[in-house]
Amino acid sequence: MSKQQVKIVWPFAKREKAQLIWVGEPFRYDHKMMIKTYFRSQGRTERILMDWGTLPCLAIQHFYTDGIITASEAPEDIQEIDFTIYPNKVKYHERPWSIQGSNDPAISRSFVFSFNGKKIILPVIEVVRSILAPNVFLLYRLFESNSFPQFFTETYGPNKIHLSFTSQYELNYTKTAFIYQLVWLLTNRDLRETYENIAFTWLQERALKFGWNFTKPITITARVKEKNGTFTVLQIINVKNKDIPYQHISIAHPEIQDQEKSDEAKKYTYRSLNRQGNDEEGFTLDEKLDGSKEDFDLVQMNQLKHEYTSVPRIERIKRSHSKQRMKEDENTKKYYINHDSIRSTADSGGQQLARGLEHQMLHEIKAEGELQGFINVLKVLEQYPMIGTIQVVMDVLPDGHGKRRFTKLSDNVTKRRYVIAQIYLGNGKQFNIIEIERENRSLSLLILSSLVSREWKPIYDRLLINLVNDSGTWTSKSLKSIKDQGITVVKAKHSSKGVQHRAEILLNKLEHY
């Protein structure tokens, strides 16, 4: 795992230690999940807005310095103890809470139980952070109803489970530790039901709460603070005796491939135009970003450990081959990119077209279904000599005005996505193609071009807002408002033929503009 420092924008003085005194309820803000965190130092409390995905960084009552959240200092007078939580001996408890130095309302939610004659208070959010969802993927799925099928399918056999991942599932999460956690959650019915019911409760009550419905004892090592004979859990550092009831796990993923080194030249390469910071300095989390960068480094914030009663064998099935090209030549296309040290841990969300999900190269884009089909067409198109470069943006549609069903797919949960491809020809011409996730709709893709240089983002924004407000139709009125600005707009119907044929049709349209 990366040892880079991860920072947040910090309101305290340099080298001033601030104690994390409260983590608020998750809430949706600008289409992504956020939390309010409260840090206190020298009699002053500061509220800091953070992405929900930063929860693995946060240890209550621990001290942080200079905004570095990958390192924390435990308070004095704490103990590390092992204890076992037995089913049917745990009670859920909630009460209003006063945040020191703040007037913000809060509710304390915790589980209360006894162990060896001692009363133990275990915050609900710590159970989520350390037991149910100890990584960003599981944290974000926590608020989505039945979203797992978007990311993988499950097949069970005698003493074996097979997971077939879609391209939407990050390859990073196929590492052993993540697979074990996911399979442990999927194959223990009590854990899975608890996890999946959280989304329903949150949608109904906007509260992160659930009952202790686990059927097996859970043993943990925790940092606790004692007061008047009561232990309060500040941080779980180890979850023990986790049982996976299968001996064999097999996984498949589109990016798990056999690679062989090739003497052929690279088709493309990258050059960094600028770089802020270095590996030692790390990067800064910015809650204003709408989504995560593709290259966000996954960091194990607090070295949480997991111990299993048995260690199943994981088989990674390679279904395709790829060449690893080692050199460049005069035909290698060179992409010049800006590299900065700002990241977001949000894995989705945001209305703004070009923030968070910046223009990306084709091989960076991961989609599924018909959008992946469109990406595949672009990959074929990119190989033609007349094509210079292709840059792509993929995001979800904006909300529009009022309740607009078109913003979501037929399950009424999944946000409908779009892809915008900016195609630069060798002669300097630029074309912009907009493809919308159709889901059996007969919606044409749009090809836009202009004889003069333009700021395209406001044009995209206007088209997409109008598309949503017009219930998923490219209306004559909407397109006329774009044409009146001197922009050429052409509709193109979709073909049911193969990728190569579709690429040739698209190329022909571009050649005859």
ZAMARGU-4260 file (C-alpha; in steps of 0.2 Angstrom, whole numbers, plus 5000, padded with zeros to 4 digits):
<rodrens>
0) 5000/5000/5000 | 5005/5018/4997 | 5014/5027/5012 | 5010/5044/5005 | 5003/5057/5017
5) 4985/5061/5014 | 4980/5079/5020 | 4965/5089/5021 | 4963/5108/5021 | 4968/5112/5039
10) 4961/5127/5049 | 4974/5126/5063 | 4992/5133/5065 | 5007/5123/5059 | 5012/5109/5071
15) 4996/5113/5082 | 4988/5096/5087 | 4969/5095/5085 | 4958/5082/5093 | 4945/5074/5083
20) 4930/5075/5095 | 4915/5070/5084 | 4910/5063/5067 | 4893/5067/5061 | 4880/5058/5051
25) 4883/5055/5033 | 4873/5066/5021 | 4871/5069/5003 | 4878/5085/4997 | 4880/5090/4978
30) 4877/5071/4973 | 4890/5063/4984 | 4891/5057/5002 | 4899/5069/5015 | 4902/5070/5034
35) 4905/5084/5045 | 4920/5081/5057 | 4924/5092/5072 | 4942/5095/5078 | 4946/5104/5094
40) 4962/5113/5099 | 4966/5126/5112 | 4948/5129/5116 | 4943/5131/5098 | 4932/5119/5088
45) 4932/5119/5069 | 4920/5109/5058 | 4928/5102/5043 | 4917/5095/5028 | 4925/5079/5022
50) 4921/5065/5010 | 4912/5049/5017 | 4927/5040/5009 | 4939/5047/5022 | 4930/5038/5036
55) 4944/5025/5037 | 4956/5039/5042 | 4946/5044/5057 | 4949/5039/5074 | 4939/5047/5087
60) 4948/5057/5101 | 4964/5055/5092 | 4975/5070/5088 | 4980/5076/5070 | 4993/5088/5065
65) 4995/5099/5049 | 4980/5091/5042 | 4988/5074/5039 | 4975/5061/5042 | 4985/5046/5038
70) 4994/5048/5054 | 4986/5051/5071 | 4991/5051/5089 | 4981/5041/5102 | 4976/5051/5118
75) 4984/5047/5135 | 4977/5034/5147 | 4970/5023/5134 | 4971/5004/5134 | 4971/4991/5120
80) 4960/4976/5125 | 4953/4961/5117 | 4935/4957/5119 | 4921/4946/5112 | 4904/4953/5107
85) 4891/4939/5109 | 4874/4939/5100 | 4858/4944/5110 | 4868/4953/5123 | 4870/4969/5114
90) 4858/4984/5115 | 4856/4999/5103 | 4856/5015/5112 | 4854/5033/5105 | 4853/5050/5114
95) 4855/5069/5109 | 4873/5074/5110 | 4881/5091/5113 | 4897/5094/5102 | 4909/5104/5113
100) 4912/5121/5106 | 4898/5119/5092 | 4879/5123/5092 | 4876/5110/5078 | 4863/5096/5084
105) 4870/5079/5085 | 4864/5061/5091 | 4875/5048/5099 | 4872/5031/5092 | 4880/5016/5100
110) 4879/4998/5105 | 4881/4994/5123 | 4885/4977/5131 | 4895/4969/5145 | 4911/4959/5144
115) 4920/4952/5160 | 4909/4963/5171 | 4913/4979/5162 | 4901/4990/5152 | 4907/4994/5135
120) 4901/5007/5123 | 4904/5004/5104 | 4899/5018/5092 | 4889/5013/5077 | 4900/5022/5065
125) 4915/5012/5072 | 4906/4996/5068 | 4903/5002/5050 | 4921/5009/5048 | 4930/4993/5055
130) 4919/4978/5053 | 4906/4980/5039 | 4914/4993/5027 | 4932/4995/5030 | 4936/5001/5012
135) 4930/5015/5001 | 4920/5003/4989 | 4910/4995/5003 | 4907/5012/5011 | 4899/5020/4996
140) 4889/5004/4992 | 4882/5006/5009 | 4869/5019/5004 | 4864/5011/4987 | 4850/4998/4987
145) 4855/4982/4979 | 4869/4989/4969 | 4881/4974/4970 | 4875/4967/4953 | 4882/4982/4945
150) 4899/4977/4950 | 4899/4958/4950 | 4889/4942/4949 | 4891/4928/4961 | 4891/4909/4957
155) 4891/4896/4970 | 4897/4878/4969 | 4903/4864/4981 | 4914/4873/4993 | 4918/4887/4980
160) 4912/4904/4976 | 4916/4913/4959 | 4915/4932/4957 | 4914/4939/4940 | 4918/4958/4941
165) 4912/4971/4928 | 4923/4985/4922 | 4915/4996/4935 | 4924/4987/4949 | 4941/4995/4952
170) 4955/4982/4949 | 4963/4988/4965 | 4949/4980/4975 | 4954/4963/4968 | 4969/4962/4980
175) 4968/4948/4992 | 4963/4958/5008 | 4948/4966/4999 | 4942/4950/4991 | 4943/4941/5008
180) 4933/4955/5016 | 4920/4955/5002 | 4918/4937/5002 | 4916/4937/5021 | 4902/4949/5020
185) 4893/4941/5005 | 4894/4923/5012 | 4888/4926/5030 | 4870/4929/5029 | 4868/4939/5045
190) 4882/4951/5040 | 4875/4953/5022 | 4857/4957/5028 | 4864/4969/5041 | 4874/4978/5028
195) 4860/4978/5014 | 4847/4985/5026 | 4857/5000/5031 | 4853/5008/5014 | 4834/5006/5017
200) 4835/5013/5034 | 4845/5028/5028 | 4834/5032/5014 | 4819/5031/5026 | 4826/5040/5041
205) 4842/5049/5034 | 4851/5040/5049 | 4865/5028/5050 | 4858/5015/5062 | 4855/4996/5063
210) 4852/4983/5075 | 4865/4970/5081 | 4858/4956/5071 | 4874/4946/5070 | 4872/4928/5074
215) 4890/4923/5078 | 4902/4931/5092 | 4914/4944/5085 | 4931/4946/5093 | 4940/4962/5092
220) 4955/4971/5098 | 4951/4989/5102 | 4958/5005/5109 | 4947/5010/5123 | 4946/5024/5136
225) 4939/5020/5154 | 4929/5032/5164 | 4919/5027/5180 | 4921/5009/5176 | 4914/5011/5158
230) 4925/5007/5142 | 4922/5018/5127 | 4929/5011/5111 | 4939/5024/5102 | 4946/5013/5088
235) 4945/4995/5082 | 4962/4989/5077 | 4959/4971/5074 | 4944/4960/5069 | 4947/4942/5073
240) 4940/4925/5070 | 4932/4929/5054 | 4925/4914/5045 | 4923/4912/5026 | 4913/4896/5024
245) 4921/4892/5007 | 4939/4885/5004 | 4940/4891/4986 | 4937/4908/4978 | 4939/4912/4960
250) 4938/4929/4952 | 4937/4936/4934 | 4939/4954/4929 | 4941/4962/4912 | 4958/4969/4917
255) 4965/4953/4924 | 4975/4948/4908 | 4990/4938/4903 | 5003/4951/4899 | 5018/4947/4887
260) 5032/4959/4883 | 5032/4965/4866 | 5046/4973/4855 | 5032/4983/4846 | 5031/5002/4850
265) 5019/5009/4861 | 5003/5017/4853 | 5002/5031/4866 | 5013/5037/4880 | 5011/5051/4893
270) 5021/5067/4898 | 5018/5077/4914 | 5017/5095/4911 | 5018/5100/4929 | 5018/5091/4946
275) 5014/5099/4963 | 5022/5090/4978 | 5031/5073/4978 | 5029/5056/4985 | 5035/5062/5002
280) 5023/5077/5002 | 5009/5066/4997 | 4992/5074/4991 | 4978/5085/4998 | 4960/5079/4999
285) 4948/5092/4992 | 4929/5090/4996 | 4925/5102/4982 | 4930/5089/4969 | 4915/5080/4962
290) 4923/5063/4961 | 4938/5053/4963 | 4953/5053/4951 | 4956/5037/4942 | 4974/5036/4950
295) 4969/5040/4968 | 4981/5030/4979 | 4972/5018/4990 | 4978/5020/5008 | 4976/5009/5023
300) 4973/5023/5034 | 4975/5015/5051 | 4982/4998/5048 | 4966/4989/5053 | 4970/4970/5053
305) 4958/4956/5049 | 4961/4938/5055 | 4952/4923/5047 | 4949/4906/5054 | 4955/4899/5037
310) 4963/4906/5022 | 4954/4901/5006 | 4964/4900/4990 | 4960/4914/4977 | 4961/4909/4959
315) 4962/4924/4946 | 4955/4918/4930 | 4964/4927/4915 | 4952/4927/4900 | 4962/4938/4888
320) 4979/4943/4883 | 4988/4959/4881 | 5005/4965/4875 | 5016/4976/4886 | 5025/4987/4874
325) 5041/4993/4880 | 5048/5006/4868 | 5042/5022/4858 | 5044/5027/4840 | 5039/5041/4829
330) 5021/5034/4828 | 5019/5034/4846 | 5005/5046/4851 | 5010/5057/4865 | 4998/5064/4878
335) 5002/5079/4889 | 4993/5079/4905 | 4993/5090/4920 | 4997/5081/4936 | 4993/5089/4953
340) 4992/5082/4971 | 4974/5086/4974 | 4962/5071/4976 | 4944/5067/4982 | 4939/5050/4990
345) 4922/5051/4983 | 4919/5037/4971 | 4904/5045/4962 | 4893/5061/4961 | 4894/5079/4955
350) 4885/5089/4942 | 4899/5099/4936 | 4906/5091/4919 | 4924/5095/4920 | 4928/5094/4939
355) 4934/5078/4948 | 4931/5068/4932 | 4943/5077/4920 | 4946/5073/4902 | 4954/5056/4902
360) 4962/5045/4889 | 4952/5030/4882 | 4962/5017/4891 | 4958/5025/4907 | 4939/5025/4905
365) 4929/5010/4912 | 4911/5008/4908 | 4899/4994/4905 | 4885/4989/4893 | 4882/5001/4878
370) 4893/5014/4885 | 4908/5002/4885 | 4902/4998/4867 | 4904/5016/4862 | 4921/5017/4871
375) 4926/5002/4860 | 4921/5011/4845 | 4932/5025/4849 | 4947/5014/4853 | 4945/5007/4835
380) 4943/5025/4828 | 4959/5031/4837 | 4969/5019/4826 | 4965/5028/4810 | 4979/5039/4803
385) 4968/5054/4801 | 4963/5054/4820 | 4975/5064/4831 | 4969/5061/4849 | 4953/5057/4858
390) 4949/5063/4875 | 4934/5057/4885 | 4923/5063/4899 | 4911/5051/4908 | 4899/5057/4922
395) 4881/5055/4927 | 4867/5067/4920 | 4863/5083/4930 | 4846/5083/4940 | 4837/5096/4930
400) 4822/5104/4937 | 4809/5095/4948 | 4808/5076/4948 | 4815/5069/4932 | 4814/5051/4929
405) 4826/5051/4915 | 4841/5055/4926 | 4839/5037/4933 | 4839/5020/4924 | 4823/5009/4926
410) 4828/5003/4943 | 4825/5021/4949 | 4841/5020/4958 | 4856/5020/4946 | 4860/5037/4939
415) 4860/5037/4920 | 4878/5041/4913 | 4884/5050/4898 | 4901/5050/4888 | 4908/5065/4879
420) 4922/5062/4867 | 4932/5076/4860 | 4941/5070/4844 | 4955/5080/4837 | 4959/5076/4819
425) 4977/5078/4812 | 4972/5093/4801 | 4967/5102/4817 | 4948/5100/4816 | 4939/5096/4832
430) 4923/5086/4834 | 4913/5083/4850 | 4902/5067/4852 | 4889/5065/4865 | 4883/5048/4869
435) 4869/5044/4883 | 4866/5028/4892 | 4850/5023/4882 | 4843/5007/4891 | 4833/5002/4876
440) 4829/5020/4871 | 4831/5026/4853 | 4841/5041/4857 | 4853/5047/4844 | 4871/5052/4848
445) 4876/5070/4844 | 4891/5076/4834 | 4895/5094/4837 | 4908/5105/4828 | 4913/5123/4826
450) 4923/5133/4814 | 4930/5144/4828 | 4938/5140/4845 | 4925/5138/4859 | 4923/5135/4878
455) 4913/5119/4876 | 4908/5116/4894 | 4894/5128/4895 | 4887/5121/4879 | 4888/5103/4885
460) 4880/5109/4902 | 4865/5117/4893 | 4862/5102/4881 | 4862/5090/4895 | 4851/5100/4906
465) 4838/5102/4892 | 4839/5084/4888 | 4834/5080/4906 | 4821/5093/4907 | 4814/5087/4890
470) 4812/5069/4897 | 4827/5061/4887 | 4823/5069/4870 | 4835/5080/4859 | 4821/5093/4855
475) 4822/5104/4840 | 4821/5119/4851 | 4836/5113/4862 | 4847/5110/4847 | 4842/5126/4838
480) 4848/5136/4853 | 4865/5128/4850 | 4865/5130/4831 | 4861/5148/4833 | 4878/5150/4841
485) 4886/5145/4825 | 4888/5126/4830 | 4885/5112/4818 | 4874/5099/4826 | 4872/5082/4818
490) 4862/5067/4825 | 4868/5050/4822 | 4858/5034/4824 | 4865/5019/4832 | 4870/5003/4822
495) 4868/4986/4828 | 4883/4979/4818 | 4900/4976/4825 | 4912/4988/4832 | 4923/4990/4817
500) 4908/4994/4806 | 4902/5007/4818 | 4919/5015/4819 | 4920/5016/4800 | 4902/5024/4799
505) 4908/5037/4812 | 4924/5040/4803 | 4915/5043/4787 | 4904/5056/4795 | 4919/5065/4802
510) 4928/5065/4785 | 4913/5073/4776 | 4910/5088/4787
</rodrens>
